[in-house]
Amino acid sequence: MKRVTGIGGIFFKAKDAPALQAWYKRHLGIDVQEWGGTAFSWADSDGKPTGGTTIWSVGSDKDDQFAWVIDPEGNKIELWQPPSGQ
């Protein structure tokens, strides 16, 4: 059985994803990768990696790589799988 390998991320869609990605890269210094986002590695207060990651991504409003499920208490969960090869 496949399992979840991470929880957490910031995913949003934009009318002009490449322009918005460039804005975040230029003005906030986010290392936007070719796939449209970046992975922030977690670190402790001393800067040592702790093994976790948070994904941040700006996608086109036409992107459709997500799936949604509802848990037993009615919470909507969005599942994402990276494109092949990533």
Backbone as XML, in Angstrom:
<?xml version="1.0"?>
<chain id="A" units="angstrom">
  <residue number="1" name="MET">
    <atom name="N" x="0.824" y="-1.172" z="0.000"/>
    <atom name="CA" x="0.000" y="0.000" z="0.000"/>
    <atom name="C" x="0.880" y="1.251" z="0.000"/>
  </residue>
  <residue number="2" name="LYS">
    <atom name="N" x="0.537" y="2.203" z="-0.858"/>
    <atom name="CA" x="1.254" y="3.476" z="-0.869"/>
    <atom name="C" x="0.840" y="4.266" z="0.353"/>
  </residue>
  <residue number="3" name="ARG">
    <atom name="N" x="1.742" y="5.154" z="0.798"/>
    <atom name="CA" x="1.425" y="5.935" z="1.986"/>
    <atom name="C" x="1.815" y="7.390" z="1.787"/>
  </residue>
  <residue number="4" name="VAL">
    <atom name="N" x="1.314" y="8.231" z="2.630"/>
    <atom name="CA" x="1.634" y="9.658" z="2.613"/>
    <atom name="C" x="3.082" y="9.825" z="3.048"/>
  </residue>
  <residue number="5" name="THR">
    <atom name="N" x="3.816" y="10.652" z="2.334"/>
    <atom name="CA" x="5.217" y="10.870" z="2.678"/>
    <atom name="C" x="5.468" y="12.267" z="3.223"/>
  </residue>
  <residue number="6" name="GLY">
    <atom name="N" x="4.440" y="13.069" z="3.299"/>
    <atom name="CA" x="4.591" y="14.403" z="3.862"/>
    <atom name="C" x="3.251" y="15.080" z="3.996"/>
  </residue>
  <residue number="7" name="ILE">
    <atom name="N" x="3.186" y="16.043" z="4.883"/>
    <atom name="CA" x="1.980" y="16.838" z="5.065"/>
    <atom name="C" x="2.411" y="18.287" z="5.155"/>
  </residue>
  <residue number="8" name="GLY">
    <atom name="N" x="1.722" y="19.116" z="4.451"/>
    <atom name="CA" x="1.991" y="20.541" z="4.570"/>
    <atom name="C" x="2.515" y="21.134" z="3.292"/>
  </residue>
  <residue number="9" name="GLY">
    <atom name="N" x="2.044" y="22.288" z="3.010"/>
    <atom name="CA" x="2.502" y="22.985" z="1.830"/>
    <atom name="C" x="1.617" y="24.185" z="1.563"/>
  </residue>
  <residue number="10" name="ILE">
    <atom name="N" x="2.101" y="25.018" z="0.705"/>
    <atom name="CA" x="1.363" y="26.197" z="0.289"/>
    <atom name="C" x="1.240" y="26.089" z="-1.223"/>
  </residue>
  <residue number="11" name="PHE">
    <atom name="N" x="0.037" y="25.865" z="-1.681"/>
    <atom name="CA" x="-0.222" y="25.693" z="-3.101"/>
    <atom name="C" x="-1.302" y="26.683" z="-3.505"/>
  </residue>
  <residue number="12" name="PHE">
    <atom name="N" x="-1.021" y="27.487" z="-4.494"/>
    <atom name="CA" x="-2.073" y="28.346" z="-4.989"/>
    <atom name="C" x="-1.956" y="28.500" z="-6.487"/>
  </residue>
  <residue number="13" name="LYS">
    <atom name="N" x="-3.084" y="28.859" z="-7.078"/>
    <atom name="CA" x="-3.156" y="28.984" z="-8.528"/>
    <atom name="C" x="-3.160" y="30.458" z="-8.911"/>
  </residue>
  <residue number="14" name="ALA">
    <atom name="N" x="-2.634" y="30.739" z="-10.092"/>
    <atom name="CA" x="-2.544" y="32.116" z="-10.568"/>
    <atom name="C" x="-2.986" y="32.196" z="-12.024"/>
  </residue>
  <residue number="15" name="LYS">
    <atom name="N" x="-3.508" y="33.352" z="-12.389"/>
    <atom name="CA" x="-3.894" y="33.567" z="-13.789"/>
    <atom name="C" x="-2.666" y="33.568" z="-14.687"/>
  </residue>
  <residue number="16" name="ASP">
    <atom name="N" x="-1.546" y="34.122" z="-14.188"/>
    <atom name="CA" x="-0.288" y="34.159" z="-14.935"/>
    <atom name="C" x="0.809" y="33.603" z="-14.021"/>
  </residue>
  <residue number="17" name="ALA">
    <atom name="N" x="0.845" y="32.270" z="-13.903"/>
    <atom name="CA" x="1.764" y="31.608" z="-12.977"/>
    <atom name="C" x="3.229" y="31.987" z="-13.210"/>
  </residue>
  <residue number="18" name="PRO">
    <atom name="N" x="3.746" y="31.974" z="-14.445"/>
    <atom name="CA" x="5.154" y="32.329" z="-14.635"/>
    <atom name="C" x="5.490" y="33.742" z="-14.145"/>
  </residue>
  <residue number="19" name="ALA">
    <atom name="N" x="4.603" y="34.701" z="-14.372"/>
    <atom name="CA" x="4.859" y="36.072" z="-13.923"/>
    <atom name="C" x="4.839" y="36.150" z="-12.394"/>
  </residue>
  <residue number="20" name="LEU">
    <atom name="N" x="3.900" y="35.462" z="-11.759"/>
    <atom name="CA" x="3.829" y="35.495" z="-10.302"/>
    <atom name="C" x="5.005" y="34.756" z="-9.669"/>
  </residue>
  <residue number="21" name="GLN">
    <atom name="N" x="5.405" y="33.648" z="-10.276"/>
    <atom name="CA" x="6.598" y="32.932" z="-9.792"/>
    <atom name="C" x="7.817" y="33.843" z="-9.861"/>
  </residue>
  <residue number="22" name="ALA">
    <atom name="N" x="7.956" y="34.560" z="-10.962"/>
    <atom name="CA" x="9.093" y="35.479" z="-11.131"/>
    <atom name="C" x="9.052" y="36.599" z="-10.091"/>
  </residue>
  <residue number="23" name="TRP">
    <atom name="N" x="7.856" y="37.087" z="-9.759"/>
    <atom name="CA" x="7.721" y="38.129" z="-8.753"/>
    <atom name="C" x="8.218" y="37.625" z="-7.392"/>
  </residue>
  <residue number="24" name="TYR">
    <atom name="N" x="7.777" y="36.433" z="-7.000"/>
    <atom name="CA" x="8.217" y="35.872" z="-5.717"/>
    <atom name="C" x="9.726" y="35.634" z="-5.702"/>
  </residue>
  <residue number="25" name="LYS">
    <atom name="N" x="10.253" y="35.199" z="-6.823"/>
    <atom name="CA" x="11.694" y="34.967" z="-6.903"/>
    <atom name="C" x="12.465" y="36.286" z="-6.777"/>
  </residue>
  <residue number="26" name="ARG">
    <atom name="N" x="12.030" y="37.282" z="-7.510"/>
    <atom name="CA" x="12.732" y="38.571" z="-7.535"/>
    <atom name="C" x="12.582" y="39.341" z="-6.218"/>
  </residue>
  <residue number="27" name="HIS">
    <atom name="N" x="11.365" y="39.403" z="-5.676"/>
    <atom name="CA" x="11.117" y="40.259" z="-4.519"/>
    <atom name="C" x="11.284" y="39.581" z="-3.163"/>
  </residue>
  <residue number="28" name="LEU">
    <atom name="N" x="11.089" y="38.261" z="-3.104"/>
    <atom name="CA" x="11.212" y="37.557" z="-1.830"/>
    <atom name="C" x="12.361" y="36.567" z="-1.798"/>
  </residue>
  <residue number="29" name="GLY">
    <atom name="N" x="13.045" y="36.413" z="-2.930"/>
    <atom name="CA" x="14.204" y="35.529" z="-2.967"/>
    <atom name="C" x="13.876" y="34.052" z="-2.899"/>
  </residue>
  <residue number="30" name="ILE">
    <atom name="N" x="12.627" y="33.694" z="-3.200"/>
    <atom name="CA" x="12.256" y="32.272" z="-3.182"/>
    <atom name="C" x="12.884" y="31.595" z="-4.387"/>
  </residue>
  <residue number="31" name="ASP">
    <atom name="N" x="13.548" y="30.487" z="-4.139"/>
    <atom name="CA" x="14.237" y="29.741" z="-5.194"/>
    <atom name="C" x="13.228" y="28.918" z="-6.003"/>
  </residue>
  <residue number="32" name="VAL">
    <atom name="N" x="12.475" y="29.608" z="-6.847"/>
    <atom name="CA" x="11.438" y="28.952" z="-7.651"/>
    <atom name="C" x="12.098" y="28.055" z="-8.692"/>
  </residue>
  <residue number="33" name="GLN">
    <atom name="N" x="11.776" y="26.791" z="-8.652"/>
    <atom name="CA" x="12.327" y="25.810" z="-9.573"/>
    <atom name="C" x="11.494" y="25.736" z="-10.852"/>
  </residue>
  <residue number="34" name="GLU">
    <atom name="N" x="11.995" y="25.012" z="-11.837"/>
    <atom name="CA" x="11.328" y="24.894" z="-13.131"/>
    <atom name="C" x="9.889" y="24.385" z="-13.013"/>
  </residue>
  <residue number="35" name="TRP">
    <atom name="N" x="9.608" y="23.570" z="-12.004"/>
    <atom name="CA" x="8.259" y="23.006" z="-11.840"/>
    <atom name="C" x="7.288" y="23.995" z="-11.189"/>
  </residue>
  <residue number="36" name="GLY">
    <atom name="N" x="7.769" y="25.193" z="-10.819"/>
    <atom name="CA" x="6.872" y="26.236" z="-10.341"/>
    <atom name="C" x="6.879" y="26.492" z="-8.854"/>
  </residue>
  <residue number="37" name="GLY">
    <atom name="N" x="7.765" y="25.853" z="-8.123"/>
    <atom name="CA" x="7.799" y="26.068" z="-6.680"/>
    <atom name="C" x="9.140" y="25.711" z="-6.095"/>
  </residue>
  <residue number="38" name="THR">
    <atom name="N" x="9.147" y="25.535" z="-4.786"/>
    <atom name="CA" x="10.371" y="25.162" z="-4.087"/>
    <atom name="C" x="10.019" y="24.301" z="-2.889"/>
  </residue>
  <residue number="39" name="ALA">
    <atom name="N" x="11.008" y="23.637" z="-2.346"/>
    <atom name="CA" x="10.849" y="22.842" z="-1.131"/>
    <atom name="C" x="11.690" y="23.495" z="-0.040"/>
  </residue>
  <residue number="40" name="PHE">
    <atom name="N" x="11.033" y="23.976" z="0.998"/>
    <atom name="CA" x="11.738" y="24.563" z="2.133"/>
    <atom name="C" x="12.078" y="23.448" z="3.109"/>
  </residue>
  <residue number="41" name="SER">
    <atom name="N" x="13.356" y="23.267" z="3.392"/>
    <atom name="CA" x="13.785" y="22.244" z="4.351"/>
    <atom name="C" x="13.639" y="22.783" z="5.763"/>
  </residue>
  <residue number="42" name="TRP">
    <atom name="N" x="13.151" y="21.943" z="6.656"/>
    <atom name="CA" x="12.994" y="22.341" z="8.047"/>
    <atom name="C" x="14.335" y="22.316" z="8.748"/>
  </residue>
  <residue number="43" name="ALA">
    <atom name="N" x="14.477" y="23.200" z="9.721"/>
    <atom name="CA" x="15.713" y="23.262" z="10.513"/>
    <atom name="C" x="15.354" y="23.626" z="11.945"/>
  </residue>
  <residue number="44" name="ASP">
    <atom name="N" x="16.222" y="23.233" z="12.862"/>
    <atom name="CA" x="16.004" y="23.607" z="14.255"/>
    <atom name="C" x="16.526" y="25.028" z="14.485"/>
  </residue>
  <residue number="45" name="SER">
    <atom name="N" x="16.481" y="25.488" z="15.722"/>
    <atom name="CA" x="16.885" y="26.872" z="16.014"/>
    <atom name="C" x="18.367" y="27.140" z="15.757"/>
  </residue>
  <residue number="46" name="ASP">
    <atom name="N" x="19.174" y="26.063" z="15.653"/>
    <atom name="CA" x="20.590" y="26.215" z="15.331"/>
    <atom name="C" x="20.859" y="26.093" z="13.831"/>
  </residue>
  <residue number="47" name="GLY">
    <atom name="N" x="19.800" y="25.907" z="13.039"/>
    <atom name="CA" x="19.964" y="25.769" z="11.598"/>
    <atom name="C" x="20.261" y="24.355" z="11.127"/>
  </residue>
  <residue number="48" name="LYS">
    <atom name="N" x="20.219" y="23.380" z="12.046"/>
    <atom name="CA" x="20.477" y="21.982" z="11.659"/>
    <atom name="C" x="19.215" y="21.386" z="11.034"/>
  </residue>
  <residue number="49" name="PRO">
    <atom name="N" x="19.342" y="20.703" z="9.904"/>
    <atom name="CA" x="18.182" y="20.081" z="9.261"/>
    <atom name="C" x="17.493" y="19.087" z="10.196"/>
  </residue>
  <residue number="50" name="THR">
    <atom name="N" x="16.152" y="19.092" z="10.137"/>
    <atom name="CA" x="15.388" y="18.166" z="10.972"/>
    <atom name="C" x="14.677" y="17.090" z="10.158"/>
  </residue>
  <residue number="51" name="GLY">
    <atom name="N" x="14.849" y="17.111" z="8.847"/>
    <atom name="CA" x="14.311" y="16.046" z="8.009"/>
    <atom name="C" x="12.950" y="16.300" z="7.410"/>
  </residue>
  <residue number="52" name="GLY">
    <atom name="N" x="12.349" y="17.445" z="7.643"/>
    <atom name="CA" x="11.045" y="17.737" z="7.066"/>
    <atom name="C" x="11.140" y="18.755" z="5.948"/>
  </residue>
  <residue number="53" name="THR">
    <atom name="N" x="10.076" y="18.855" z="5.198"/>
    <atom name="CA" x="10.022" y="19.818" z="4.099"/>
    <atom name="C" x="8.618" y="20.391" z="3.981"/>
  </residue>
  <residue number="54" name="THR">
    <atom name="N" x="8.538" y="21.618" z="3.563"/>
    <atom name="CA" x="7.268" y="22.237" z="3.212"/>
    <atom name="C" x="7.377" y="22.681" z="1.760"/>
  </residue>
  <residue number="55" name="ILE">
    <atom name="N" x="6.401" y="22.299" z="0.975"/>
    <atom name="CA" x="6.383" y="22.657" z="-0.438"/>
    <atom name="C" x="5.622" y="23.968" z="-0.615"/>
  </residue>
  <residue number="56" name="TRP">
    <atom name="N" x="6.145" y="24.827" z="-1.472"/>
    <atom name="CA" x="5.496" y="26.083" z="-1.849"/>
    <atom name="C" x="5.437" y="26.091" z="-3.361"/>
  </residue>
  <residue number="57" name="SER">
    <atom name="N" x="4.247" y="26.348" z="-3.918"/>
    <atom name="CA" x="4.115" y="26.280" z="-5.362"/>
    <atom name="C" x="3.029" y="27.212" z="-5.874"/>
  </residue>
  <residue number="58" name="VAL">
    <atom name="N" x="3.334" y="27.873" z="-6.983"/>
    <atom name="CA" x="2.355" y="28.669" z="-7.722"/>
    <atom name="C" x="2.100" y="27.930" z="-9.014"/>
  </residue>
  <residue number="59" name="GLY">
    <atom name="N" x="0.864" y="27.531" z="-9.227"/>
    <atom name="CA" x="0.516" y="26.810" z="-10.449"/>
    <atom name="C" x="-0.448" y="27.596" z="-11.303"/>
  </residue>
  <residue number="60" name="SER">
    <atom name="N" x="-0.568" y="27.168" z="-12.517"/>
    <atom name="CA" x="-1.529" y="27.766" z="-13.432"/>
    <atom name="C" x="-2.933" y="27.418" z="-12.971"/>
  </residue>
  <residue number="61" name="ASP">
    <atom name="N" x="-3.869" y="28.319" z="-13.222"/>
    <atom name="CA" x="-5.240" y="28.002" z="-12.837"/>
    <atom name="C" x="-5.818" y="26.884" z="-13.700"/>
  </residue>
  <residue number="62" name="LYS">
    <atom name="N" x="-5.028" y="26.411" z="-14.671"/>
    <atom name="CA" x="-5.449" y="25.291" z="-15.518"/>
    <atom name="C" x="-4.843" y="23.967" z="-15.049"/>
  </residue>
  <residue number="63" name="ASP">
    <atom name="N" x="-3.874" y="24.028" z="-14.100"/>
    <atom name="CA" x="-3.256" y="22.799" z="-13.582"/>
    <atom name="C" x="-4.292" y="21.971" z="-12.847"/>
  </residue>
  <residue number="64" name="ASP">
    <atom name="N" x="-4.173" y="20.644" z="-12.965"/>
    <atom name="CA" x="-5.129" y="19.755" z="-12.318"/>
    <atom name="C" x="-4.399" y="18.483" z="-11.874"/>
  </residue>
  <residue number="65" name="GLN">
    <atom name="N" x="-3.430" y="18.603" z="-10.966"/>
    <atom name="CA" x="-2.679" y="17.426" z="-10.476"/>
    <atom name="C" x="-3.068" y="17.077" z="-9.062"/>
  </residue>
  <residue number="66" name="PHE">
    <atom name="N" x="-4.216" y="17.519" z="-8.588"/>
    <atom name="CA" x="-4.616" y="17.314" z="-7.208"/>
    <atom name="C" x="-5.792" y="16.357" z="-7.117"/>
  </residue>
  <residue number="67" name="ALA">
    <atom name="N" x="-5.935" y="15.736" z="-5.976"/>
    <atom name="CA" x="-7.094" y="14.895" z="-5.680"/>
    <atom name="C" x="-7.600" y="15.314" z="-4.309"/>
  </residue>
  <residue number="68" name="TRP">
    <atom name="N" x="-8.904" y="15.201" z="-4.087"/>
    <atom name="CA" x="-9.485" y="15.597" z="-2.815"/>
    <atom name="C" x="-10.239" y="14.429" z="-2.210"/>
  </residue>
  <residue number="69" name="VAL">
    <atom name="N" x="-10.128" y="14.321" z="-0.909"/>
    <atom name="CA" x="-10.900" y="13.329" z="-0.162"/>
    <atom name="C" x="-11.474" y="14.040" z="1.063"/>
  </residue>
  <residue number="70" name="ILE">
    <atom name="N" x="-12.519" y="13.457" z="1.620"/>
    <atom name="CA" x="-13.128" y="13.984" z="2.838"/>
    <atom name="C" x="-12.898" y="12.967" z="3.944"/>
  </residue>
  <residue number="71" name="ASP">
    <atom name="N" x="-12.335" y="13.428" z="5.071"/>
    <atom name="CA" x="-12.083" y="12.508" z="6.179"/>
    <atom name="C" x="-13.396" y="12.234" z="6.924"/>
  </residue>
  <residue number="72" name="PRO">
    <atom name="N" x="-13.388" y="11.310" z="7.896"/>
    <atom name="CA" x="-14.632" y="10.945" z="8.588"/>
    <atom name="C" x="-15.332" y="12.097" z="9.314"/>
  </residue>
  <residue number="73" name="GLU">
    <atom name="N" x="-14.616" y="13.185" z="9.614"/>
    <atom name="CA" x="-15.245" y="14.325" z="10.284"/>
    <atom name="C" x="-15.603" y="15.454" z="9.322"/>
  </residue>
  <residue number="74" name="GLY">
    <atom name="N" x="-15.469" y="15.195" z="8.020"/>
    <atom name="CA" x="-15.878" y="16.175" z="7.026"/>
    <atom name="C" x="-14.815" y="17.163" z="6.594"/>
  </residue>
  <residue number="75" name="ASN">
    <atom name="N" x="-13.566" y="16.941" z="6.983"/>
    <atom name="CA" x="-12.479" y="17.824" z="6.560"/>
    <atom name="C" x="-12.021" y="17.460" z="5.162"/>
  </residue>
  <residue number="76" name="LYS">
    <atom name="N" x="-11.926" y="18.451" z="4.310"/>
    <atom name="CA" x="-11.448" y="18.224" z="2.946"/>
    <atom name="C" x="-9.927" y="18.183" z="2.955"/>
  </residue>
  <residue number="77" name="ILE">
    <atom name="N" x="-9.361" y="17.137" z="2.384"/>
    <atom name="CA" x="-7.910" y="16.962" z="2.306"/>
    <atom name="C" x="-7.526" y="16.974" z="0.834"/>
  </residue>
  <residue number="78" name="GLU">
    <atom name="N" x="-6.517" y="17.750" z="0.517"/>
    <atom name="CA" x="-6.043" y="17.808" z="-0.862"/>
    <atom name="C" x="-4.759" y="17.002" z="-0.962"/>
  </residue>
  <residue number="79" name="LEU">
    <atom name="N" x="-4.739" y="16.054" z="-1.861"/>
    <atom name="CA" x="-3.572" y="15.204" z="-2.076"/>
    <atom name="C" x="-2.871" y="15.639" z="-3.346"/>
  </residue>
  <residue number="80" name="TRP">
    <atom name="N" x="-1.558" y="15.610" z="-3.322"/>
    <atom name="CA" x="-0.756" y="16.030" z="-4.481"/>
    <atom name="C" x="0.342" y="15.033" z="-4.716"/>
  </residue>
  <residue number="81" name="GLN">
    <atom name="N" x="0.613" y="14.790" z="-5.949"/>
    <atom name="CA" x="1.730" y="13.924" z="-6.330"/>
    <atom name="C" x="2.582" y="14.707" z="-7.320"/>
  </residue>
  <residue number="82" name="PRO">
    <atom name="N" x="3.893" y="14.751" z="-7.102"/>
    <atom name="CA" x="4.739" y="15.500" z="-8.038"/>
    <atom name="C" x="4.712" y="14.874" z="-9.440"/>
  </residue>
  <residue number="83" name="PRO">
    <atom name="N" x="4.977" y="15.692" z="-10.450"/>
    <atom name="CA" x="5.055" y="15.148" z="-11.803"/>
    <atom name="C" x="6.090" y="14.050" z="-11.909"/>
  </residue>
  <residue number="84" name="SER">
    <atom name="N" x="5.942" y="13.161" z="-12.869"/>
    <atom name="CA" x="6.897" y="12.074" z="-13.072"/>
    <atom name="C" x="8.316" y="12.597" z="-13.168"/>
  </residue>
  <residue number="85" name="GLY">
    <atom name="N" x="9.249" y="11.885" z="-12.543"/>
    <atom name="CA" x="10.657" y="12.254" z="-12.598"/>
    <atom name="C" x="11.084" y="13.235" z="-11.531"/>
  </residue>
  <residue number="86" name="GLN">
    <atom name="N" x="10.162" y="13.627" z="-10.648"/>
    <atom name="CA" x="10.525" y="14.593" z="-9.598"/>
    <atom name="C" x="10.272" y="14.004" z="-8.236"/>
  </residue>
</chain>
